[in-house]
Amino acid sequence: MRIMEILFYLGLFLYLFVVGSLTGHVDYDFFARLIVGKTYFQTGEILKYDFLSYTPTHPWYDHEWGASVLFYFIHNNFGDIGLFIFKAISLFITFFILIQIIKLRRKALEPDKKFPIFNFLFFFVMLQPVFNLIFSLRCHHFTFMFFALWLYCLEKARLEKNYGILWVLPLLMIVWSNIHGGCFMAFGITGLYIIGEFLRKKPVLPYIYTFIASFLLMFINPYGVDYVTFLIKATTMHRTSIVEWQPLFGQYYLFKFIKFKLILICIIALSLYKFIKAYTKTTGENFVKRTFEVWNNIDKTKFLLVLVMFVLCFKSVRFITYFIFVLIPFCYDDFYSTFEKFRLKDSYNRIKELIIYAIIFVTFVLNISVRKINYSNFHNIFPLTEIEFLIENKVKGNLLVPFECGSYAAYKLFPDNYIYIDGRYEEVYNPDLNDVHLKKILLCEEGWKKELNKYHNDIMIIYKEYPIYDALKINQERGASDYYLLMESRKFALFMKKDVYEKIKKPVIIPTDERNFYDKTIWNTNINWMKK
């Protein structure tokens, strides 16, 4: 391995670690993952029914149970730094595989062209606008690795006619489907390979066999047939009220992801440029014939992969990451060939890369030497002081808490408090509980008081931006509310029923708002099945 190649991989890993450590966010449901993992290690059981909520639930088909076990093992044995290292390693493996796809494609398709295959610029451009989606710690990091490996095996089979490697994929599906429900991405890209190779008039049976075998081996799981049925239902479900499932150009994200949207514009422009360039080289008699000539000459499998993932980006921001993971290996050469005339000489390119690697190395050293590497960015996303109030005052009762914060609340408060709902959404709840009932309450839509009284809600922690915050305060001032505002922070407010408040031992303890306290206690929980 050449020295520049070693430096590239080292620089890539350090870059991933630095950016990952600066992004100290975890998925809203990460605390539910720790509950599942802890339960497994202490009891040997995989949870199949919810025990955290007081609202109606159904059997729990946990499509992230495997990731939960692994996450708990890492955090329990290696702490925060273990999670950061895992994130960096998993992303490095993902991008290492994507680089192997680039090398594979260049060797098979354009072996005579010399593009800077270990150039860091392309990866930085692709990653930078969406780093929150990639670097926030969540179960998707496992799917990132499996997705890249699946893509590599499909592309190697296609380019080298090495169809034997495809039999690795059904075995991979056994693991993937038991770690994360994102395994259905595999069937999507395999289906695109089937269509693409059919259009190219190439063998498709190996891909069809792989598709069928992978699907059948999904039935090897703790839940049996019901698990696969659930995954199919969850994959096709419309999650209209879940933010991360909103369309890229919808109302919520209209003025977000601006950098990524600029990249999309550049991709469209580059695609048009490539089409015009290919079109001018055709010899057809009219536009239709010349266009068909361009179509006959393009790589249809690559075209379908990029196009479908591009379209999925518009449907939901959840697919942006996978679009990037397709774009990097399949459009790498397109990017550099477009600017081939302006490419630096090899000697200048090495100097440029050495400067980039030096900056990354210095940033890494400074990052780990001047600050503590831990997860502490929860102050803006979770109601820390409100929940601490319930803990210190030993308040018991049912807690209505925002959808996003339910997992954290359950982790901190069980068994004294049960939650209304959390981000497990389709896993244990009827989606109407969030999409209809909770939405109606928080937005004070017609009939909200009836919905509020439908379940026995003793305590409420809500965002102050919700209409119900003002409605409850106004009703309290008029003496017409069952709920009383006890405390509030910058984003959240804590309301409690009078009879629950009267049971609190007086004087009431007001929790601290110092960050250091919560940094030290963020992972504390009373959930412990080994207690006698």
Secondary structure, DSSP 8 states (H G I E B T S, - for coil): --HHHHHHHHHHHHHHHHHHHH---B-TTHHHHHHHHHHHHHH-----S--SBSS-------TTHHHHHHHHHHHHHHHHHHHHHHHHHHHHHHHHHHHHHHHHHHHHH-TT----TT-HHHHHHHHGGGHHHHHSBSTHHHHHHHHHHHHHHHHHHHHH--GGGGGHHHHHHHHHHHH-GGGHHHHHHHHHHHHHHHHTT---HHHHHHHHHHHHHTT-STTTHHHHHHHHHHHT---TT-GGGS-TTSTTTTTS-HHHHHHHHHHHHHHHHHHHHHHHT---SSHHHHHHHHHHHS-HHHHHHHHHHHHHHHH-GGGHHHHHHHHHHHSHHHHHHHTGGG---HHHHHHHHHHHHHHHHHHHHHHHHHS--S--TTTTTS-HHHHHHHHHTT--EEEE--GGGHHHHHHHHTTTEEES--TTGGGTS-THIIIIIIHHHHTT-TTHHHHHTTS---EEEEETTSHHHHHHHHHHHTT--SEEEEEE-SSEEEEEEHHHHTTS-SS-------HHHHHHHTT-----TT--
